[in-house]
């Protein structure tokens, strides 16, 4: 059974943009598209009361929202296999539950332009920080139009630690599906205390850190690269903070892929500082891939 792409819809422009983007992605992959709406009306009112007074306005609104989203998806991709559901829970809980049987979750960012565009929203942060499957958060495209595969370039941020199998596999599969090049990027920095005043040794600490970054890249990519020989792979190391390097790399990309190991704490902080920054400021959609360990 093929796992679907799941989109949380609420009738807002960002969620409709997510429907457009996910429809294109589902058609590209040949997988089903599932549209879900979170509604608490039945929990609060009770099924018996609902039966006594007819369909409450909240249920009518929920049904209208998912039906309109489904029609939008069919107009965009008539061959798409689309299913809908209205589920009795809050939005974050609904999406986290759906993550257990989804290929990926797709969520929109909140607002357009200015400060509103920088506020990702608590639902998206919670889902990205806790979901059991990859979560794709749509960023960029200030005109609110979904564009898939414009640049044919996927960026993979290679972080620390040995737990890179899931994220590298996901990134290679995304690049292969899109017939895109994969830019694998590793940021490095030379601590100030390692610098030297000796002009003959001035470049040595930096060179060692850059070399170490290249070794980490090779180690993280070797297995997936062998499994996906058709993917055009470009390795790159860059001096600077991971946040700044990856934000710069997101410009002109179709997708930025990062792996996360969950942290305890508030919803947004579960992601760590790098992923948190990218989800707020990336110039392209960001895929957050959970890693074991």
C-alpha positions as semicolon CSV with decimal commas, in nm:
position;residue;x (nm);y (nm);z (nm)
1;X;0,000;0,000;0,000
2;X;0,138;0,337;-0,105
3;X;0,170;0,589;0,175
4;X;0,004;0,923;0,093
5;X;0,126;1,277;0,113
6;X;-0,084;1,436;0,387
7;X;-0,180;1,803;0,392
8;X;-0,345;1,986;0,679
9;X;-0,608;2,225;0,540
10;X;-0,802;2,500;0,714
11;X;-0,923;2,717;0,425
12;X;-0,644;2,974;0,461
13;X;-0,427;3,084;0,169
14;X;-0,113;2,917;0,312
15;X;-0,295;2,585;0,346
16;X;-0,432;2,612;-0,009
17;X;-0,082;2,681;-0,131
18;X;0,024;2,364;0,051
19;X;-0,254;2,176;-0,132
20;X;-0,124;2,303;-0,469
21;X;0,236;2,211;-0,389
22;X;0,147;1,869;-0,250
23;X;-0,079;1,795;-0,547
24;X;0,211;1,850;-0,783
25;X;0,438;1,639;-0,562
26;X;0,186;1,354;-0,537
27;X;0,145;1,352;-0,916
28;X;0,523;1,351;-0,959
29;X;0,561;1,052;-0,728
30;X;0,241;0,872;-0,829
31;X;0,120;0,851;-0,468
32;X;-0,217;0,936;-0,312
33;X;-0,294;1,278;-0,165
34;X;-0,480;1,297;0,167
35;X;-0,639;1,622;0,285
36;X;-0,732;1,647;0,653
37;X;-0,913;1,911;0,856
38;X;-0,906;1,922;1,236
39;X;-1,239;1,999;1,400
40;X;-1,338;1,987;1,767
41;X;-1,709;2,054;1,718
42;X;-1,817;1,693;1,788
43;X;-1,599;1,666;2,097
44;X;-1,751;1,981;2,246
45;X;-2,111;1,945;2,129
46;X;-2,147;1,566;2,139
47;X;-2,273;1,336;1,866
48;X;-2,618;1,299;2,022
49;X;-2,674;1,674;2,033
50;X;-2,558;1,703;1,675
51;X;-2,811;1,445;1,564
52;X;-3,090;1,632;1,743
53;X;-3,030;1,972;1,589
54;X;-2,907;1,881;1,243
55;X;-2,563;1,949;1,106
56;X;-2,397;2,227;1,308
57;X;-2,235;2,515;1,126
58;X;-1,885;2,400;1,225
59;X;-1,936;2,062;1,059
60;X;-2,077;2,226;0,747
61;X;-1,777;2,460;0,734
62;X;-1,530;2,173;0,782
63;X;-1,691;1,967;0,507
64;X;-1,694;2,267;0,274
65;X;-1,324;2,335;0,338
66;X;-1,204;1,982;0,259
67;X;-1,438;1,951;-0,040
68;X;-1,312;2,282;-0,183
69;X;-0,952;2,171;-0,128
70;X;-1,021;1,840;-0,305
71;X;-1,178;2,018;-0,603
72;X;-0,874;2,245;-0,619
73;X;-0,642;1,944;-0,623
74;X;-0,844;1,770;-0,898
75;X;-0,839;2,085;-1,112
76;X;-0,463;2,099;-1,077
77;X;-0,407;1,725;-1,139
78;X;-0,722;1,548;-1,267
79;X;-0,555;1,208;-1,234
80;X;-0,467;1,259;-0,866
81;X;-0,601;1,009;-0,612
82;X;-0,742;1,241;-0,346
83;X;-0,909;1,149;-0,017
84;X;-1,042;1,380;0,254
85;X;-1,127;1,354;0,620
86;X;-1,253;1,574;0,902
87;X;-1,103;1,452;1,229
88;X;-1,218;1,540;1,583
89;X;-0,902;1,678;1,743
90;X;-0,677;1,982;1,741
91;X;-0,466;2,045;1,430
92;X;-0,128;1,946;1,574
93;X;-0,262;1,620;1,720
94;X;-0,437;1,528;1,395
95;X;-0,121;1,578;1,189
96;X;0,105;1,400;1,437
97;X;-0,129;1,101;1,429
98;X;-0,141;1,107;1,047
99;X;0,240;1,106;1,038
100;X;0,249;0,740;1,136
101;X;0,090;0,637;0,804
102;X;0,218;0,913;0,573
103;X;0,505;0,937;0,328
104;X;0,538;1,299;0,441
105;X;0,334;1,582;0,590
106;X;0,303;1,911;0,401
107;X;0,216;2,229;0,592
108;X;0,200;2,593;0,488
109;X;0,367;2,887;0,654
110;X;0,157;3,161;0,808
111;X;0,097;3,494;0,640
112;X;0,246;3,671;0,342
113;X;0,512;3,938;0,355
114;X;0,666;4,136;0,637
115;X;0,647;4,012;0,995
116;X;0,362;3,771;0,922
117;X;0,581;3,572;0,684
118;X;0,841;3,526;0,957
119;X;0,590;3,379;1,202
120;X;0,575;3,013;1,111
121;X;0,294;2,927;1,350
122;X;0,279;2,695;1,648
123;X;0,112;2,406;1,461
124;X;0,382;2,388;1,194
125;X;0,659;2,412;1,453
126;X;0,503;2,146;1,673
127;X;0,451;1,908;1,383
128;X;0,801;1,962;1,243
129;X;0,945;1,906;1,588
130;X;0,758;1,585;1,673
131;X;0,631;1,405;1,361
132;X;0,735;1,047;1,291
133;X;0,774;1,114;0,916
134;X;0,937;1,390;0,711
135;X;0,761;1,726;0,735
136;X;0,779;1,972;0,446
137;X;0,714;2,333;0,541
138;X;0,652;2,569;0,251
139;X;0,868;2,878;0,259
140;X;0,953;3,141;-0,003
141;X;0,731;3,250;-0,294
142;X;0,599;3,568;-0,137
143;X;0,320;3,588;-0,399
144;X;0,162;3,278;-0,238
145;X;0,193;3,071;-0,558
146;X;0,315;2,713;-0,534
147;X;0,593;2,625;-0,776
148;X;0,739;2,276;-0,795
149;X;1,068;2,191;-0,963
150;X;1,155;2,538;-1,091
151;X;1,530;2,523;-1,029
152;X;1,599;2,148;-1,040
153;X;1,824;2,182;-0,741
154;X;1,789;2,015;-0,399
155;X;2,011;2,121;-0,108
156;X;2,111;1,882;0,170
157;X;2,250;2,021;0,492
158;X;2,496;1,769;0,638
159;X;2,521;1,802;1,014
160;X;2,708;1,638;1,297
161;X;2,681;1,284;1,421
162;X;2,664;0,942;1,260
163;X;2,284;0,932;1,227
164;X;2,263;1,055;0,867
165;X;2,113;0,757;0,683
166;X;1,752;0,877;0,685
167;X;1,818;1,233;0,576
168;X;2,070;1,149;0,303
169;X;1,843;0,880;0,160
170;X;1,550;1,121;0,158
171;X;1,755;1,393;-0,014
172;X;1,885;1,159;-0,284
173;X;1,536;1,024;-0,349
174;X;1,398;1,378;-0,378
175;X;1,671;1,477;-0,624
176;X;1,622;1,159;-0,829
177;X;1,245;1,200;-0,843
178;X;1,277;1,562;-0,954
179;X;1,566;1,491;-1,195
180;X;1,751;1,757;-1,000
181;X;2,109;1,810;-0,891
182;X;2,184;1,751;-0,525
183;X;2,401;2,007;-0,348
184;X;2,537;1,857;-0,026
185;X;2,664;2,134;0,201
186;X;2,869;2,115;0,518
187;X;2,943;2,431;0,716
188;X;3,262;2,466;0,919
189;X;3,416;2,727;1,148
190;X;3,760;2,781;1,292
191;X;3,738;2,877;1,662
192;X;3,914;3,204;1,742
193;X;4,137;3,043;2,004
194;X;4,290;2,820;1,735
195;X;4,420;3,111;1,529
196;X;4,788;3,197;1,543
197;X;4,998;3,506;1,502
198;X;5,270;3,316;1,315
199;X;5,225;3,411;0,946
200;X;5,371;3,074;0,838
201;X;5,099;2,887;1,030
202;X;4,812;3,131;0,990
203;X;4,611;2,912;0,751
204;X;4,671;2,576;0,917
205;X;4,383;2,561;1,171
206;X;4,131;2,671;0,907
207;X;4,265;2,418;0,658
208;X;4,226;2,136;0,909
209;X;3,865;2,232;0,986
210;X;3,783;2,252;0,616
211;X;3,945;1,914;0,557
212;X;3,744;1,764;0,842
213;X;3,424;1,906;0,692
214;X;3,507;1,743;0,358
215;X;3,566;1,410;0,533
216;X;3,229;1,434;0,710
217;X;3,062;1,501;0,374
218;X;3,224;1,198;0,214
219;X;3,132;0,973;0,505
220;X;2,770;1,090;0,512
221;X;2,715;1,062;0,136
222;X;2,909;0,758;0,022
223;X;2,640;0,491;0,073
224;X;2,348;0,692;-0,068
225;X;2,558;0,814;-0,361
226;X;2,636;0,454;-0,455
227;X;2,265;0,365;-0,437
228;X;2,164;0,661;-0,657
229;X;2,431;0,689;-0,928
230;X;2,202;0,886;-1,159
231;X;2,189;1,183;-0,920
232;X;2,427;1,466;-1,007
233;X;2,598;1,521;-0,671
234;X;2,789;1,834;-0,582
235;X;2,980;1,842;-0,253
236;X;3,056;2,179;-0,096
237;X;3,212;2,297;0,229
238;X;3,162;2,656;0,340
239;X;3,305;2,858;0,624
240;X;3,045;3,011;0,854
241;X;2,761;2,917;1,084
242;X;2,538;2,635;0,962
243;X;2,237;2,864;0,980
244;X;2,388;3,129;0,755
245;X;2,546;2,884;0,510
246;X;2,221;2,690;0,460
247;X;2,005;3,003;0,437
248;X;2,232;3,126;0,159
249;X;2,216;2,786;-0,012
250;X;1,832;2,787;-0,001
251;X;1,825;3,074;-0,250
252;X;1,761;2,923;-0,591
253;X;1,672;2,577;-0,461
254;X;1,351;2,374;-0,492
255;X;1,392;2,207;-0,155
256;X;1,624;2,230;0,146
257;X;1,660;1,901;0,337
258;X;1,782;1,885;0,695
259;X;1,788;1,606;0,950
260;X;1,686;1,657;1,310
261;X;1,735;1,462;1,629
262;X;1,459;1,559;1,866
263;X;1,538;1,773;2,169
264;X;1,325;1,799;2,482
265;X;1,161;2,131;2,553
266;X;0,909;2,365;2,396
267;X;0,767;2,266;2,058
268;X;0,982;2,491;1,841
269;X;1,297;2,426;2,041
270;X;1,268;2,051;1,989
271;X;1,418;2,112;1,648
272;X;1,742;2,276;1,751
273;X;1,856;2,622;1,651
274;X;1,961;2,547;1,294
275;X;1,634;2,382;1,186
276;X;1,432;2,640;1,377
277;X;1,604;2,925;1,191
278;X;1,567;2,758;0,852
279;X;1,195;2,699;0,902
280;X;1,146;3,070;0,970
281;X;1,373;3,220;0,706
282;X;1,450;2,976;0,422
283;X;1,399;3,102;0,068
284;X;1,254;2,764;-0,039
285;X;1,048;2,479;0,112
286;X;1,223;2,295;0,396
287;X;1,201;1,920;0,454
288;X;1,268;1,823;0,815
289;X;1,361;1,454;0,832
290;X;1,360;1,278;1,170
291;X;1,674;1,083;1,254
292;X;1,718;0,805;1,504
293;X;1,964;0,847;1,791
